[in-house]
């Protein structure tokens, strides 16, 4: 990692700010708290020198230090860099929980098994780090150079770990070049490494040039280098003495990195032929394995004395491993050497690599050695792709399959491999390789099934990029092509088309749900229906047969999913997650089935946690949070949303705002809610995602009804109800009915009530009956209204939807006061006010308070606490500790380390004035109904 040829003081000239940040990070880690730092800057700016300083400084402070560096040619080998990172800790592998140990072992190829999830791999690394820091007197410094070249799996896991480190004595410092989208490091503390100021640049240049320097040349070098330290140190080496002293040198238009590479390349060209071939072989072999290098050198008849001149050039060091002076030295040697010479180096490396112990690296070298199509190499790469997928390296599988397709001589087989590469590429989230592979496939001889497969992949790519208005039509057309060729694949595609149409909703530019449903009915259902088939039939029935006609099929789908969850049989699990909006939880709320919603959401979170499902867990947490919002458990919902947001950041996926909108509306956090609503509506309009637009309008109506702004609520609810969005259309009708009743728009209220009754009568659940009775009461007078309010309460008392029970008491109390029945109204209003205040539903609580004042009763505004505020994570940890969870169980539940749990417990004990878990019971309110059991089930 070190820069050969100049001292540390020269290399760190002008870097006092960066050095201070590194010193602070080490001091923080030494004190027992984790610190993560990202050094970002262009090539040659001194990031590697700063890491060298960190390593030296950490060693002096008693740290254990290990260093890894990303290498561009190794980016496609799954978890290669992570294995280097974990190497010093693998003796502790037996100390971490079994599922995590198995996931990491499979990822590193230490054992066979199903594809490991990166959450479990991340938790395993977190556990190893926590175990390695058991001795607080020996903190750890983990240094990651050239992080932009880490393989996808390693970078995602390290980004996850970086965000979960809290109470461990660890300093984790990344250095990466300032280009591209480094989403895994987004949000981490950054220190930008920029060009040196002119006075420091002059001083550094003077230290590097031992001969008199013409002022004009000096000024031109400084201008050309743009403050880049490595350019300042190496650029003069490209000039002859007369150019340095006489002022005859003219600047070019190259970037500093190009000048640096030129310098390295000129030094490379000055070497003897054998030394050049040795350096090229070393540049082509990313592991730095000296034994492998010399085996490959022997196969090329490179003499052993070639190493002396190579080391003498200062470009490389041969020790226990091969280490180049700088990554630009490696790239200058490799990139600027002729293709035939590079292929010869890779060919020797392939022959020198053990085909049993390291078949994938051997296949990769063989691929780089190939000068044209070669079926043997292509088949090796295809096998490597499967092994990469088994180990969780989806991005690596794409690279292997892509190169396999390119090297396949048979056109028909090339098409199949290109389509397979494109399909895996969509799962990996990379658009560019997918487009390339689809183009390769399209150029080949396609049969009818392959053509249909290609069109499906194009449609899936559109849907993955933006779940908007274009995808439904493309997916439907692909399904129609597949119907006579592969009915199962056609039905899979139709479920995706239904999902796309649901997402597009009112903004769809192509087919709506009706057209997709008709196509689904036209494809024969298999004799043994899969979960996908059951769900597709439920959606088709809902659309084609109307709500009442579709309820039996929807209910059948829900029951099938619940049976699968209870028995542990998760058929078509991946298909369900790909289906997006057609996952079971929205269907549960569509059916007003709170019991199914509770169980499905809890089990989905549990399953996602057990599997460590990267994409599914944040979505599952959002659905579970939405249930808790309706159950009046806002604190629990907020904790789940915080966890979902943190996990989304950790894996680099966009945040899911849907439940946050609903929670903010119930809480009447007007500024936050309106900001979220505006942002969501803008994004929905850009994507063409009409369902998100409808949800934002529903949240606007809910917010304004809570604040008593009925005209605004009426406008938003009317807009929300123009389209029957899956999962929350019934909720929007409730808001429309209340706004219409309060603003005197009886006709609109009656029409909305008719639409609501159609749904609630077909559902028949306690929640549905309670919602219907409450809405009927709003549109009624006299004794009929009174009886309906009481009926609504009786139904809602038998379900989990507590916010609507509190709302029923509020509405009944308001009606009773207007009937001059003050004593009766006070009881209802007092109950509503107390409940809404405890929940944190500020808008509805304030409505109840104003009504109480109007009855002549004093009601003080509640501040919502006893002066102690816990963060959402502290609150969640406190509740779980109160329920008897161990630190390890809490850690696994929240994807943090046990040491971090212990640290949080210490903080909240201090806040609450207690010293043990047992005392938590005396200072925390009892768990909300069902919460303890739910936590146990999702843990």
N, C-alpha and C positions, 0 to 999 in steps of 0.2 A: 504493500500500500504506500510505502514511503516514496518520496521523490528523490531519486539518486542524483547527487551532484551538487547540492547546495544546502546550506545549513538551515535549521529551523527558524532562527531569528530573521533571516532574509525572507523566508517563505511566509512568515506571519507579519511582515511589515504592513502596517495600516489595518490590522485586523483586531484592534483592541475591543471593539464592540462584540464581535463574534466570540473572542476568547472569554470575555466576561460572561456571555450567555452560557458558554460551555462550563465555565467554573461554577456558575450558579446551579446548573443542572447536576453537576457532580456533588456539590454541597448538599443539595436537596436529597439526592439519593443516599448520600452518606448519613443523612439525618433520619432515614427510614421511609421516605416517601418517593414514589416513582416520579420520574421526570422524562418527558419525551420531547425531542427537539428535531426539527427538520432543517438542514442546511441546504438552501436552494440557490443555484447559480449556474452560469454558463461553464463550459469546459475550460479548464485552466485557471479558474478564479481562486483556487486554493482550498477547495472543500476537502480534498484528500489530505492536504497539509494540516488542516484543522483537525481532521480525525486522527492524524499522527500525533498532534499535540494532545488530543484527548486521551489517546492510549498511554502516552508517556505520563501525563498528569494523573490519570487514574491509577497507574501502577505505583506512582509515588504515594498515593493516598491509601493504598492497600486494597484496591478493587481487584476483583477477578475480571479479566477483560477478554472478550473474544470478538473477532472481526470477520465479517463476510463481505463479499463484493459481488454485485451482479455482473454477468458477462452476457453480452448481446447474443452470442451464438448459442447460449444455453437457455434462452428464454422459453423454449418450447419443451423443456424437460420438466415434468410436473414435480413440484416440491423439491427441486434440486438444491436451491438456495436455502430453503427451510431446513433441509437435512444438515447442511453445513452449520446453520445457526444452532441447531439442537444437539449437535455432536457432543459438546462437553457435558450435556445433561442426560444423555441416554442411559447412563447407569442407574438413573432414578425412574426409569420407565415403569418398573413394577410398583411404584408408590402411588400412581394416579389411578382413578377409577377405571374399571374394565372397559366400558364402551369407548372412553377417550383413548386408552392405551391401544385398543384394537384399531381405532380409526387412524392413529398416528403410525402404527406398525404397517398397516396396509398402504398408507400414503407414501411411506419410505421404502416400500417393497420388502419389508422384513417378514411379512406373512401374506398369505392370500386371503381374500375376503371380498365382500361387496364394496362397491364404490363408497369411500368414506366421505362424510359431509364435512365441509370446512368449518362449521361451527364446532363440531366435536374435535377436529384437529386443532382449532384455535384454543379450545378449552384445555386440550392436552398440553399445548405449549405453555399456556398460562399456568397450568398446574406444575409443569416442570420448573418454570421460573420461580414459582412460589416455593417449591421444595428446595431449589438451589440457594434460596436466600434465607434459609432457616437460621443461619449464623449472621446476625445483623452487623457483626464487626467485619464481615467480608462482603460488602455490596458488589454489585455486578454492573459492568459497563458493556453494553452491546452496541457495536458500531457496524453500520450497514452502508458501505460505499457503493456508488453507482446504483442506487435503488431503482432507477428507471429501467434497468436491465434485469431485475428479478423476474422470475417466471410468475405467471398470473396467480397460481395457487399460493406461492410463498408470499407474494406481496399482499394478497387479500388476508391471509392469516396474520401476518405481522401487523397490518393495519388494524385488524380486529384486536390483537393483543395490546397494541399501543393505546387503544381507547379504554381497555379494561384494567390496565395496570393502575393501581392507586396507592396501596399501602405496602408496596414491596420496595426494598432498597435497590432499585434498578434505574440506571440511566440508559435509555434507548435513543440512539442518535442516528438519523438517516442523513445521507448526503445524496442529492439527486440533481440532475441537470435540469435547467429551467426551460423545458419544452414539453409539449404533450399534456394530456389530461391525467394528472396524478390524483385520481379521486380517492384512492386509499389513504392518502395523507391529508386530504382536505379537512380543515378544522383543527389539525394539530398545530402546536406552536412552531412558527417558522422564523428562521433567521436568514435574511437574504444576503448572499455573498456577491457583492457588486464589484465593479472595477475600482482600482485604487485611485485616490485623489492624485492630482498631478505632482505634488511635492513628494509623496511617497513613491509614485512611479519613477520619478527622477532618481530617488535614492536607490531603489531596487535595481534600476538599469545600471547605475554607476557601480554597484557591487558586482554586476555580472560581466562587465566589460573591462578587461585588464589593460587595454590600449587607449591612447587619447581618442576622444570621440568628437568628431566635428559637431558643433552646435546645431547646424541645419539637419544633419543626420539624426542626432539625438532627438530633436523636436519631432522629426518625421516618425521615428520609431515609437515615440510616446503617443503620437496621434494615431498611428496605425494600430498599436496594441490596445488602445482604448481602456487602459488600466488593467488589462489582463496580466496577472503576475507571470504565468508560464510563458506567455507571448513575449513579455519583456525580458525574460531570462533566456529564451531560446531564439528569438528573432535575430539578435546580433550574430548568432552562430551561422546564419545563412548568408552573411555578408563577408566579402573578402576584406583584408586589412585596408586596401586602398579605398574601398567603399566606405568603411567606417571612418577613416581619417580624412578623406578628400572631399566628401560631400557629393559623390557621383551617384549615390543610390537613389532610385525613384520608388516611391511607394506604389503598391498595387491596390486592388479593390477587394482583396480577400479578407475574410473574417479572421480574427485572431486564432481560432481553432485550426483553420487551414494552414496558417503559418507554422503553428506548432507541429501539425502532422507533417508538413514539409520538412521541418527540422529533423524529426524522428526518422522520416523516410530517407533523407540524405545520409544520416548516420548508418542506417541499415544498408544502403547501397554501397557504402564504403567498405563493408566487411567482405571477407573471402566467401567464395561460393558455398562452401560447406556450412559456414556459420549462418549464412542467409537462409539456407534450407532448414537448419535446425530451429532458427527463430520463427520461420514460417510455420513449421510443424507445431511449435509451442503455442503460437498465436491461434492455431486451428483447434487446439485441445484445451477446453475451458476449465478442466478440473485442476490443472497445475500438478498432475501426477507425474513425478520425475521418472519413476520406473516405466510407466507407459510411454513417456516421451522417448526414452532411450531404446525401448523395444521398437518403436516406430522409426527412430533414427537408424537403427541397425538394419531394418528392412530396406532403407533407402541408401545404405552404404555411406552414411554420414560418419566421419571419424570422431572419436571422443574428444580430440583436441579442438574441435570446432567450438566447444563451449567457452574456451579461454577468450577468444576474440569477441564472442557475443557478450560475455560479461564485461570485458574491457571497454566495450562501447558505452556502457552505462544504461543500455536499453533494458536489461533483464538481470535478474539474480537467480542462480540455481542453488537452492538449499534443500530443506526438507520438501519444498514445493517450488514450482516455477512462479516467479513474481516479476511482472513487467514494471518498469519505472512508472508508467501512467497508463490508464486505459487507452489514451490516444496513441501511445506507442504501439500497443497491440493492434488497434484498428488501422493505423498507418501501414503497418507491415502487411496485414492480411488483405485489406481492401485494395492496396496499390500493387499487389502482386498479380501476375497473369493468372487467368482462370485455369490453364493446364497445370501450372505449378501448384495452385491451391488444391486441385483435384488429386494430384499425386500425394500431397501431404495427408489429405483425408483418407486416401486409399490405404496408406501405410498405417494410419491410426485405426482404421477399421480392422485391418488384419491383426493389429497388436491388441485389440480389445477382446476380452473373453466373451464368446457368444452366449455362454450360460449365465455368467455372473452379471453381465451388463449388456443384454441384447438390444436395449433401446438406444444406448449411446452408439453401439456398433452400427445399428440400422441407420442412425442419423449421419454418421460419418460415411457410410456407404452411399447414402443419398447425395451427399455433397461431392462424393467422388465420381458419381455417374455423369458421363458426358452426354447421355441421351437416354431414351426409354429403355427400361430394363425390368422385366417382370419379376425377377428374383428379388430385386431391391424393393420394388413396389409392394410385393407380398410381405416382405419383412416389415415395411412401414405400416401396412395395414394391421399386422399383428401388434406392432408397437402402439398403434392408436387404440386398439382394444384394451391393452394393458394400461394405457394412460387413463382411459375412461374408468377402468376398474379401480384405479387409484385416486379418482376424483380430479384428474387433470384434463378437464374438458377442453381448455384452450390448447393444450398440448395435443390432444386427439385431433383437433381441427388441423393443426400444422402437419401432423403425420399423414392424415388422410389427404390433405391438399397436395403434399409432395408425392404421395403414393399415386394419386390420380395423374399428376403431371408426368410421372415416369412410367405409366402403364402403356404398353405398346398396342394392346388390343382396344379398338375404339369402343366396343360395347362394354367391356369391363371398365374402361375409363369413365364412362357415363355413370355407371353404378357407384363407383368410388367417389366421383365428384358430387353426386347427389347425397351420398352418406356424409361427406365432409360438410356440405351445406346444411344438412339437418342438424348435425352436432354443433355447427357454428351458430345456428339460431339459438340453441340452448346456452351456448357460451356467451351470447350477447355481442358478437363482433360482426358488424355489417359488412365491412370491406372484404374479408375472406369469403363470406357467403355470396356476395355479388360475383366475385371472381369464379367461384366454383359453379355457380348457376350458369355463368357464361360458358365455362368449359363443357358442362353437361349439354347445354343447348347446341353446341357446335357438333356434338356427336350424333350417331344414329340412335334416335329415341324411339322405343316402341310406345304403344298407347299408354301403358301403365306408367312408364317413366315420364312421359309428357305430362300426364296428370299429376304425378308426384312432384315434378318440377313446378307446376303451377300452384300446387298446395304450398310448397316451400316459399315461393314468392309472396303468396298471400300471408303466410305466417310471419314472414319478415316484416311486412307492412304493419301487421297487428302488433308485433313485438316493439316496433319503433314508435308507434303512436296508436293507442287504442281509440281511434277516431272513426271518421265517416267513410274512409275508403276501403277499410278491411272487409266489411261484411260481404260486399259484392264479389270481391276476389275469392274469399273463402267459399262462398256459395257456388261459384262457377267451378272451383276446384273439386268440390264435393260432387257436383253433377258429373264431371268427367270420371271421377273415381267410382261412381255407383255401379256401373256394369262390370268394372274391373276388379274392385276390392271393396265389397260392401262394408266390412268392418272399418277400414280406413276412411271410407266415405262418411260413416256415422261419426267417427272421431272428428272429422273435419266439419261436419254439420254442427256438432256441439260447439266447436270453436267459432263457427259462423254465428250461431245463436248468441254466444257470449259477445262477439264483436258487435252484433246488432243491438244487444242490450246496452253495451257501453256507448254506442253511437246515439241510440235513442232518438230524440227529436231532431238531432243534427245529421242524421244519416242521409247520405247522398245516394245510396243504393238501396238494396232490399231491406225491408223492415222485418221484424220478427215473424210476421204472417207468412211471408214468402219462404223464409228459412224453415218454418214449421211444416209447411206443405211439402217441401222437399224431404224433410225428415220422415214424414208419413209415407212417402213414396218408396223409401228404401226398406226392404224387408227386415224385420227384427229377427236376430238370430234365435235359434231354439233355446240356447242357454244365454239369456241376456246378461251382458256385463253391466257394471255400474254406469258406464258412459251411456249405454242404451236406456237404462232406467231413467236417468236424469234427462236425456234427450226427449224421451216420451213424455215426461212430466212437463217440460217446457212447451212441447208441441201441443199438448192437451190444453194447457193454460191459454195459449194464444188462439188456437182454432176452436175450442169448445166453450170459450168464455170462462170466467172465473169459477162459476159454480161447477161447470163440467170438468174443469181441469183440476179441481181440488183432490179427487181420489188419486189421480196419477201422481200429483205432487206429493201427497201424503205417502204414497207407496215408495216414492224415491227417498223421502226422508227416513222412513222406517228401514229401508234397505241400508242406507248409510249408517244409521244408528246401530243396526245389527252388526254390520261390519266392524264398527268401532268397538262394540262391546266384546265381540269374539276375537278381535285382533286381526281379522281378515280385511286388509285394506286393498281390495281389488281396484285396479286402475287408478291408484293414488296419484301418479304423476299426471294422468289425464285430467283428473279433477282439478288439480292445481293449475294446469294450463288453461282450464276453462274459465278461470277468473270469476266473472260475475255469476256463474252458474254453480259455484260451490254451495254446499248445503245451507250455510247460515242465512243468506238472504232469502232462501226459500222458506226457512222457518219463520222469519218475521213476516214474510208474505202471507203465510198461513195463520198468523197470530198465535203461533204455538210457542209460548214462552218456555215450556219445559224442554221441547226439542232444541230450541235456541240455546238454552243454558247448557244442556248436555253436549250438543254438537260443538259449541264454542269451546267448552272446557276440554273435551276430548281432542279437538283439533289442535289446541295449544299443547296438550300433553304429547300427542303424537309428533308434532313438529319439534318439540323439545327433545324427545327421545331419539328422533332421527337426526336432530340438528339441522333441520331443513332451512337452507339459506333464504330462499325467496318466500317460503310459506309462512314462517313464524311471524314476521311483522304484520302480515295480512291477518293471520289468525288472532294475534293480539288485538288488532283493531276491532275485529268482529266481537271478541270477548269483551273488550272495553265498551262497545256499543250496547251490549246486553247490560253491563253494569250501570251504564248511564240510565237506561230505562228502569233498572231496578233501584235507582236512586242512590247508588253507591259511587258517587262522583270521585271520591279520593282514590278508590280502587281503580276506577276507569283511568284517571289521570296517571297513576303509576304504570299501568299497562301501556298507555300511549307513550309515556316517556321511554319505557323499555323498547317499544317498537321503533321509536324515532332513533334511539341510540344504536339499535341493531341495523337499521337502514343505513345510517351513516357508516357503520363499521363495514358493511358489505358493499357500500357504494351505490345503493339503490335509492331512487327518489322517495321522499317521505310520502306517507299516505295520510291525507288530511281529512278524510270523510268523517270519522268519528270525532275528531277534534272540532270540526264545525258544529256538530250536534251538541257536544259538551259545552262549548263556548256559548251557544245559544241558550241552553238551559241555565247556565250560570249567569246569563245576562251580562257577560263581559263585553260590553258593546263595542269598545274600540278594537279589542282583539278579534271579536267575532266578525266585525265588518271588514277588518283587514284580511282575515282568512277568506271570507266570502268573496271579496273583490279579487283576491289572488286566484282563488279556485275558479271563479267564473272566467277570468282572463285566460287561464291555462286551458280550461275546458273548451272555450271558444277556439283557441289556437289549434288544439288537437282534434276538434270535432267530436268531443266526448259529451254527448247530451245528458247522460245519466248524472255526471258530476254537476252539470249545470242545474238539473232538477233538484239535486240534493242541496245545493247552495240556496236555491229559492225556498225550499222547505225550511232550511235553517233560518233564513231571513224572516219567514212567516212566524216561526216558533219564537224567535227573539222578540219580534214586535208584539205578539200576543202577550208574552210575559211582561213587557213594558207597558201594556195597555194602549198601544198605538194601533188601533184596529184597522184604520184605513190602509196603513202601510202593510199590515199583516194580510189584509184582504188582497191587495195587489200582488204580493209575493206568492200567496197561496194559490191564487187564480192561475198565475203563470206556472207554478209547480204542477198543478193538476191538469194542465193541457196535454200531458203525456203520462201514460201509466208506467212509470219507472218501477222496475222490479224491486221489492223489498221495502219501499217506504212510501208508495203511492197512498196507501191507507192512512199513514200518518199525516200526509199532506192534506187529505180530505178532512181530517179532524181539525186541523188549523183553519181550513177554509170555512168550515161550519161555525166555529167559534167566532171568527172574524166577521162573518156575515151576520150572525145573531147579534153581536155587539154593535155593529154599524148600521143595523136596520135593513139589511139587504136580504129579505126573507126568501125571495125567489131563488137567488143563488144558493142560499143555505139549504133550501129544500132539495134542489137538484143535486147538490153534493151529498146530502143525506141519503138520497135514493141510491147513489153509486156506492156509498159506504155500506148500506144495508145489504146490498147484493153480496158483498164480500164477507161481512160478519156473519150473515145467516148461513152461508156455505161453510164457513170455518167452524162455527159453533163452539169455540173455546171460551173459557171464562174471560180471557183478555178481550176477545172479539165481542162477546156479549156486553161486557162492561163498557167498551168504547161505543158500542151502538146505543146503549141506554143513555149514556152521558150526552151523546150528540142529539138524540131524540129529545132529551130534557131541555137542551138549549133552544130547540125549536118549538117547545110546548109552553102551555100556560097552566095556571091553577093547580088543582090537585093532581092532574096528569104529570106535570113537571115534577112535583114533589115526589111522587111515587117512582118516577124514572130515575131521579137522583139517588134515591135510596136503593133502588135496584142496581144501579151502576156500582155503588159502593159494595154491595153484597158480592157481586161478581168479581170485582177487582181485589177484594180482600182474599180471594182464593187463588190468586196468581202472583207472579213475581214482579209485575210491572208496577212498582211502588210510586213512580212519579205520577202515574195517571190516577192512582187512588188519592194521592194528595190533591191532585187537580180536581177530582170529583168533589172532595170536601170544600175546596175553595169555591167552585162554581155553585155548589149547593148553598154555601154560606152567603155568597153574594145574592143569590135568588131570595133566600130567607130574609135578608136585611131589607130588600126591596119590597118584600111582603109585610114589612113592619113586624117581623117575628124575631126581635132582637136577641132574646135570650137563647133561642135555638141557633140563631146564626153565629153567636159568639163561640159556641162549642165547636162548630164546624170550622170557623175561621181560625180559632186558636190552634186547633189541631193542624190545619193546613200550614199556618205560619210557622209553628214549631217544626213540622216535618220539612218544609221547604228550606228553612234556615239551617237545619242540621245537614241537609243534603248539600247546601250551597247554591240552591236555585234562587239567586238574588231577585230576579225580576218578579217571579210569582210570589216570593216571600214578601216583597214590598207591596204587591197588590193586596195580599192578605192583611198586611199591617194597616194599610189605608182603610180597608173595609172595617177592621176592628176599631179604628179610631172613629169611624162614622157611626159605630154602634154605641159609642160613649166609653169604650174600654181603652185603657192606656196600653200601648204595646211599644216597648223600646226596640230600636234597631239592634240586631245582634251583630257582634263583631266577628263571630265565628271562631273563637278559640279562647284559651285561658292564658294567652301571652306566650305560649311555647309553639314555635313553628318548626316542623320537621320537613325536610325535603321529601319529595315523593318516594325516592329510593329508601330513605331512612324509615318512612312510614311503612313501606312494604316489608322491610327487614324486621321492623318492630313487630308487625302483625304476625309474621312467620315465626319469629322467635317466641312470641307469646303462645303460638299454637304448638310449640314443641319441636320445630325444625332444628336440626343441628347446623353448625356453620357450613359444613360441606354440602348439606342439602340446599341451604339457601344459596350458596355459591353456584351450584349447578343449575338451580332454578333461574338465577339472574345473570348467568354467564359472567361471573366475577370470581376472584380467588377467595378462598377461606380467610386469608389474611385481611383482605379488603372488607369482608363481612365483619370481622373482629374490630377493624378500625371504625366502621360505621356504628357498630354497637357501642363502642366506647364514646363516640360523639353523642349519640342519642341518650345514653345513660347520663352523660353530663348535663344535657339539655333538660332531661326530665327529672334529674335529682335522684336517680336510683342507682343501685350498685349490682343488681342481678336481674336475670330474666324473670324470676318469680315475681319481682316487684313491678314488672311491667303491667301486670293485671290490675294493679291498684291505680295506675295513672293513665292507662289507655281505656277508651270506651270499648265495650264488648264488640266482638266481631259482628259484622252485619250478617243477617240471615244467610246461611248457605256458603259464606265466604271461606270458613275454615275447611269445609269439605271440598269446596271447589279448588282451594289452593292445594290440598292434598292430592287431588286428582290430576292437577296440572303440573305438579312438581316433578 
